[in-house]
Amino acid sequence: MAVAPIPNVRQVVEYALTEIPAGKIWLGIPNYGYDWPLPFVQGKTRATSISSQQAVALARHYGVYIQYDPRAQSPWFRYIDEEGREHEVWFEDARSIRAKLALIPEYGLTGAGYWNLMREFPQNWLVLSSLYQIRQGLN
């Protein structure tokens, strides 16, 4: 499934708001994806963590279309590798990041924090800067 499907993120935020004031909550934003070999076997199957850029490059390499799950509000695709094994990839794109960032004003949260900034994802900064005034530190 998606790294952070919107229904699940909403559920976590709504629970957090029952315990913590909105002004003290920062929304966690994922900056990664997962490449899952199929079939998935609970406790055995391990995904490879990849960047959004790597996900797009994989789709291009294998000539597959990137789908978008409207419920999860996340992009995904399947491909078959050179060994004949099927994979399913879920990752973040500009649309999924925008959907997550929209939860901040909706719930009156303080802001967002990203995990993991070491992975290149240029579209993210365009979305972020179009929606918010970005500042460093917690003044």
N, C-alpha and C positions, 0 to 999 in steps of 0.2 A: 504494500500500500504506500501511499504518499509519505514523505518524510514528516510532514506536519499538516495533515488534512484540516481544512478550516473548521468542520464540525467538532473535531477533537480539540483544536486550539480554543474555540469558543467555550467548550465544556470546561477546560482547565481554567480559563480566565474567569468564567462565571463562578466556579468553585473558589478560586483565589479571592474574589471580591467578597465572599461570605466571611473571610478570615482576615483580610488585609485591605486597608483603604486604597482606593484606585490611585491616589497620588503617590503611593509608595511602590507601585508595580511597574516594572519595565517588561515589555513583551520580548521574549526571546525569538530571534529570527534565524532560521537555519541558512547556512551558506554552503550547502553540500547536497549530494544526492547519493543514491545507492544503486548498484548494479547487482541484481539478484540472479544467481543461476536457478533455473527451474528444473524439476519440480521443487517447490519449497518443502522442506521437512523440518518441523519444529525441533529445535535443539541441535540440528545438524547443519542445515544450510547456512552459509555465511556469505554476507554481501560484501562487495568491495565499495568502500567510500570513495566517491568521485566528486569533482567540481562540476558546476553547471556547464562550463566550457567543455570539459571532458565528455559530458553526456551528449552535448550537441555534436561533438566530433565523432563520437561512437555512432550516433544515428546517421551521420553523413557517411562514415566509413562503410557501414552495412547497408546503406541505401534504404533506410526505413523512415516512415513518417512519424513525426512526433505528434502524439495525441494530447488532448487536454481533458482531464476529468472535471466536469463542471461541479460535481458535488464536493470533491476534495479540493478543487481549485488548484490543481497541480498538473504539470506536464509529465508524460510517461511514454514509453515505447517498449516494444519487444524486438529482439533480434536473435539470430542463430549464428553462433561463432564458428570458427574454422573447424572445430572438433564436432560440430553438429549439435551442440548443447544450446538450448533456448535460454534466453536471459530476459528479465524485465527490469527496466530502469525507471526510477522515479527521481526527480530533481526539482530545483526551483528555477523559475524564469521571471521575467518582468511582471507577468500577470499574477503569478502566485505570490510574489513579494508584495505587489500592490494590494492584493486581497488581505494579506496579513497586516500590513501597515495601516489599512483602513480601520482595523479593530482598535487602534490606539485612541483616536478621537471618539469612536463609537462608545467605548467603555470609560473614557476619561482617564486613560492610563498616562503615566508620566512620559514614557518614551519607549525606545527599543534598544536592545543590545544584540549584537550579531555573534554567531558562532559558525564559522571560523573565518576570520578575515584574511587568512593567509592564502585563500583560494581566489583566483581571479574570476571576477563576475562583473564586467563593466556596466551591463544593463542595470544592475542593482543601484548603482550610484545615480544614474539618471532618474530612476523612479523615486528614489529617496529624496534627492535634491528638488524634484518637482513638487513634492508634497510638504516638505518641512524645511525650516531653517536649521542648518546643522551647526552645532557648536561642540567644541572639545571640552572634556572635563565635566565635572558636576558642580558648577558654581552655585 
